[in-house]
């Protein structure tokens, strides 16, 4: 897992979805995009949507500066970036630390589980749930309008 902070809460994403961590790039607004899209950035000619996790998780707006990290993720449909407050060291997960997302104590479709660490909990994000099918459709259309063509899915995506 790659743990990170967003405001005062600690989350994590499965390492197999993480491509890299990059420094903050100011996104360009994307007309017609869903509300949880902060905009798009171009990295080596690839246009990537930036997800506003503070909006998704109903938290205060993230204060960004040049040193704000962005986690570059690959979902089954696309690559995207999420700005976060800070990134921690990669964490190994022991099975007894993990509570499955289907457990009745976890009520968010955005979480795939919870990790119990020594003195705190890590909320494990389900990155596939960051964009609903309707959001994905609106984003694809907004990207097509912005780029002039349909945005190709991430490499290896179905």
N, C-alpha and C positions, 0 to 999 in steps of 0.2 A: 504494500500500500504506500501511496505518497500522501502523507498528512499535510494539511495546510490550514491556515486560519482565515476566517472571514469575520471581521469584527471580533467579538469575544468568543465566538464558537469555533470549535475545531472539527474539521471534516477530513475525509480521505477519499482518494479515488484509487481503484485497482491499477497497479503499475502497468498491466498489459495494455491499457488504454492511453497511457502517457507517452507522447512522442518526445517532448522536451519541455523545459521551462525557459521562457524568454523574458527579456526586460519589457517593460510597458511600452506599448505603441498606442498612440491616441487614435481611437477609431473614428472613421468617417461615418456620419449618420447614414442610414439606409432607409430611404422612403419606402413605406409599405411593409416594413418588417414588423414582426410581432413586438410587443412591449418589452419582452425580456431580452431583446437583442440591442446591445449598446451601440452597434454599428459594425463596420468591417475594417479590416486592415489587410495590407498586401505584404506578404513575406515571400521574397524570391519569385514574384509574379503570381503567387497563389493568393486568391482573395478568400479570407477566412472570417466567418462571423465571430463576434465577441459576445458571449452570453453575460448578462448582468445578473450574477448570482445574488447580489443584495436584493434585487427586485424579485427574483425567484423565491428567495427564502424570507421575504418581508423584513429585511434588516435595513439599518441606516445605510445611506449611500457610501460606497467605498471611496475613501480619500486616495487619489492616485497621484503619484509623482514619477520621476524618471526611474526610480528603483523599485517600483511596484512590480512584482512578478506576475506573469501570465502563464498558466499551464496550458500547453498545446495538447489537445486530446483527439483521439480518433474514435468515433462511434461507428456503428454499422453502416450509417448513411453518409457521414461527412466528417471532416476535420473542423475543429473549432477551438476557440481560446476562451479561457475564463480568468479574469483578473482576480487576484486574491491578496489578502493583507500580507501574508508571509507563507513560505514553504518550509517544511521540516525535512529531516533526513528520512530516507526510505525506511519503512517499518516492516519487519517480518511479523506475520500473523500466525498465532497458534490457534488451532481449532476451538479450544475451550474459551478463548477470548471473544469469539464471534457469536452474535445473536442474529439469526436469519431475519431478513426483511419481512417475511410473512408472519413473524411472531406478533401476537396481539398487542404487545407493548409498543410496537412501532407502527404508527398510523399514517406515515407519509409515503405516497407513491414515488417520491423523489429519492428515497433511501432504500438501499438493498440490504442494509444491516447496520449493526452497531458493534463496535469493538470496545471491550472493557480493558482499558489500560490501567496502570497502577493507581492513579488518583483522578482519572478523568475518563470520559467517554469520547470515542471518535465516531462521528456519524459518517457512514459509508455511502457516498452518493451513487445513485444509479444514473450514470451519464446518458443512458439510452432514454431516460424519462425527462431529460432537460427540455426537450422539444416535443410537444404533443404532435400527433399527426396533422392537426390543423395548423399549428405553428410551423411545422416542417414544410407544409405546402405553401404557406404565406412567405416563408423565408426563401424557398426555392424560386418563387415568382419574383420576389423583390431582388434577389441576386441575378436572375435572368434579365430583369429590367435594367439593373445597374451595370452588369457586365456586357449586355447585348446578346448573350447566349445563355442557355441553360448551364448551370454550374454542375460540373461532373462530380459524381460521388467520389468519396475517398477511395484510394487505391485499395483493392482487396474487398471492397464493399459489394454486396450482391447487386 
